[in-house]
Amino acid sequence: MITTNRPTEDWGQFLGDVPATTAILDRFLEHAEILTMTGKSYRMRRRANAGASSEAGVKE
C-alpha cells in the first residue's frame, strides 16, 4: 500500500528521474487499484482543533 498527497504525474520530478519513475509506476500500477479520496484532511482537522483550543486558553 502506498499513500501520497501528490498525483503520480508529479512523481518523476519529485524523485528526480522521470524515465525510471515512469517504469516503476507502469509496473506497479499494472495490477493496482487506485482509490482517490477527497475531503478535508483528518490530520489537518486535528491541527485546526489544537489551534482553536490553544487560542481559547485550553490545554489538551
CORZIJO-V283772 format. One record per residue. SS is DSSP state (helix for helix, strand for strand, loop for the rest). Layout:
ss
SS
SS
This chain:
ss
loop
loop
loop
loop
loop
loop
loop
helix
helix
helix
helix
helix
helix
helix
helix
loop
loop
helix
helix
helix
helix
helix
helix
helix
helix
helix
helix
helix
helix
loop
loop
loop
loop
loop
loop
loop
loop
loop
loop
loop
loop
helix
helix
helix
helix
helix
helix
helix
helix
helix
helix
helix
helix
helix
helix
loop
loop
loop
loop
loop
